[in-house]
Amino acid sequence: MKKLCLAPLLSLLVLAACGDSPQNQKLEVTAGANFFENSRRLDATAEQKAGLARLRGCTGFFLKNAQNKNLVATARHCFSYNAPQWCATGTAKDEATGTELRCKTVAAGDARHDLVVLEFEDAPRDRSLDFELATFSLSKDMRLEMLGFPGDLYNGARALKLTQNCWVIEPKTRNIYDDPNVVDDRTFTHNCSTYGGNSGGPMFLEGTRIAIGIPDTYAPNDFSQRARNQRAAQGVLAADFVADFATAIAQYQIITRAAAPAATAASYPLEGIYRDGESCQITVQRISYNTSIKPTEMTVSLAEGCDTEGNLTLTCTAAMTCTHPTGHLEIIWISAQNFLLGGQTYSQE
């Protein structure tokens, strides 16, 4: 069994080549004091821009529907809690094409919910990557991703960013305001780092276009609640919103998802070269998850000096031991910060 050298992790599972100088290490740095340590934030790709909308300093996302209408889900607090008034003159920009779309009406929403669905003018657009709304209950540790336009010091251009490596902490919680006169959404907690500008953006199961909610809920002019608990932030549950507005959802034929997929087929590419002495070169390619913070598979590549060469896929058991049937390689997953490799534990400091 090979003994691997694991370099320290930075913010999450981004691996560096052992022995590389800092300038040669391909590490993803997440900047900003409000970031949860687990989160990483990346520039959005062209594909990820599809289905996203930018409106009044906030984020929105297009919803799949059988009528081919331009329906955008977002946060009502982005419009000072008056979506109908804003909609009378407001527009949203399709991030994929740059097209400005005029708001027509509030499709689903009321004065008690922060989550709202707006209908925009008809215009041809690629709807293949629009989002579905989850109607299933969340589970603890479900892996999440988030898209939005965070407006912090590290994103002066307000570019679209993808936030990764975060998950559900509590699947269903009491709204932090506990006041139906402000907002009455049912909520969940998570550790996806958010800033102003992320509001209204989709939080979705990793590797899917299934939106489970939107980040954060604010009372008017109150932004202090965001940092109330640094270990968890709050999000609005899409499933309960869909239940509350079932008639409108059916009228607009918005596509919903009644069950979480068995696996998201998502993975993080992990860059780095690992050596057993000077004899065997091992590259960890990716870790795959099953809508959980725990891995289900790990793919590595064995190269020069190894007993065999090529890719190996390690299967991870419930006890979090990842092995290959040949016994060539074993990795014991202890936590997001700790691995046991070849009998030696490596930890993130």
LINBELLIN-V355469 format. One record per pair of residues at least 6 apart in sequence whose ideal C-beta (glycine too) atoms are under 6 Angstrom apart, sorted by the first residue. I is the first residue (numbers start at 1). GAP is how many residues later the second one is. If there is no record, write none. Layout:
i=(I,I)
gap=(GAP,GAP)
//
This chain:
i=(1,2,2,2,3,3,4,4,5,5,5,6,6,6,7,7,8,9,10,11,11,12,12,12,14,14,15,15,15,16,16,16,17,17,26,28,30,30,30,31,32,32,35,36,36,38,38,39,39,39,39,40,40,41,41,42,44,44,48,49,49,49,50,50,51,51,51,51,51,52,52,52,53,53,53,54,54,55,56,58,58,58,59,59,59,59,60,60,60,60,61,61,61,62,62,63,63,63,63,64,64,64,65,65,65,65,66,67,69,70,70,71,71,71,72,72,73,74,75,75,75,75,76,76,76,77,77,78,78,79,83,83,84,87,90,91,91,92,92,93,94,95,101,101,101,102,103,103,104,104,105,107,107,107,107,108,108,108,109,112,112,113,114,114,114,114,115,115,115,131,131,131,132,132,132,133,133,133,133,134,134,134,134,134,135,135,135,135,136,136,138,138,138,139,140,140,141,141,141,142,142,143,143,143,143,144,144,144,144,145,145,145,146,146,146,147,147,147,148,148,149,149,149,150,150,150,150,151,151,151,151,152,163,163,166,166,166,167,168,168,169,169,169,170,171,172,173,173,173,175,176,176,177,182,183,185,186,186,187,187,188,188,189,189,190,190,194,194,194,198,200,202,203,203,203,203,204,204,205,205,206,206,207,207,207,208,210,211,212,213,213,213,213,214,215,217,217,242,242,260,263,264,267,267,268,269,270,273,274,279,280,280,281,281,281,282,282,283,284,285,285,286,287,287,288,288,289,290,295,295,296,297,298,298,299,300,301,302,302,303,312,314,314,314,316,320,321,322,323,331,331,332,337,337,338,339)
gap=(329,274,278,327,273,339,270,337,13,269,270,333,335,340,9,11,340,339,17,19,29,26,28,153,13,14,255,257,269,9,11,256,255,256,245,12,9,10,11,123,120,122,158,155,157,127,153,124,126,127,154,124,125,120,122,120,116,118,114,46,47,111,46,79,10,11,78,79,80,9,43,95,7,19,39,39,41,37,22,20,141,142,89,90,141,142,12,14,32,140,12,70,141,10,68,8,10,68,191,66,68,191,6,187,188,189,187,186,50,31,50,36,46,48,20,46,44,126,39,124,125,139,7,38,40,37,141,121,122,7,23,33,22,16,13,9,11,9,28,7,31,65,19,20,22,19,15,17,15,17,14,10,12,141,145,9,137,140,7,68,72,72,69,71,103,122,99,121,126,71,78,80,78,123,125,78,105,109,123,76,78,104,105,123,104,107,121,123,123,124,30,33,50,32,28,31,26,151,152,26,149,24,63,146,148,22,23,48,59,19,59,61,17,46,57,15,54,55,50,53,9,11,48,11,45,47,48,7,44,45,46,43,29,30,24,25,26,126,20,22,20,21,63,19,17,16,14,15,16,12,49,58,42,37,34,51,51,54,47,49,47,49,43,45,43,45,21,22,39,17,14,9,9,10,12,32,6,7,59,86,58,60,57,58,59,56,47,27,26,22,23,24,25,22,20,17,19,7,14,31,27,27,19,21,19,17,14,10,8,26,25,26,22,23,24,18,20,18,16,14,16,13,8,11,8,9,6,6,21,38,20,16,16,24,14,12,10,6,7,6,12,8,9,10,6,13,11,9,7,8,10,8,10,11,9,7)
//
